[in-house]
Amino acid sequence: MLLRRSGEMQDDNFDLTGVTGEGTIGVENEETLNAISEAVFYADARDLEKIREQAALKIGEQQLVDAFAVASAFNGITKVANATGIPLDARTEEVTVELRQAAGIDDYSDAFKSIQYG
């Protein structure tokens, strides 16, 4: 994961358990970026407009555009991957074990859902 690797390169320590809402990750403007991510995920037009206006004032237009682009692309890519059942490649699965556990990502896997729901 780039966030983890870039943090190591810059000697920053990011707490990825913050992805699950159990704390903060430690990135600049985290609260605003989380609000953008949630607004994109839930796709409520009024929330999107409100978050866009607030974020523009807080992080500026360029970062706003970048954040919405990343959140939208990730949201779309994830939905396509989930819908088609694309599994993780072996190398990605190998190097992301700790990340997937900390962030709760495995709780969305088909294997987990099969165990959970039968």
Number of C-alpha atoms within 10 A of each C-alpha: 9 7 13 14 12 13 13 12 9 8 9 14 14 17 17 22 17 14 15 13 11 11 11 15 17 14 14 9 11 12 14 19 20 15 17 24 21 16 22 22 15 10 12 11 11 10 16 20 12 12 20 20 14 16 22 15 10 13 15 12 14 9 14 21 14 11 19 18 13 13 20 18 13 15 14 14 12 13 12 12 12 14 9 9 11 10 12 11 8 8 8 11 13 10 11 14 12 12 17 15 13 16 17 15 14 15 13 10 13 13 11 12 12 9 8 9 6 7
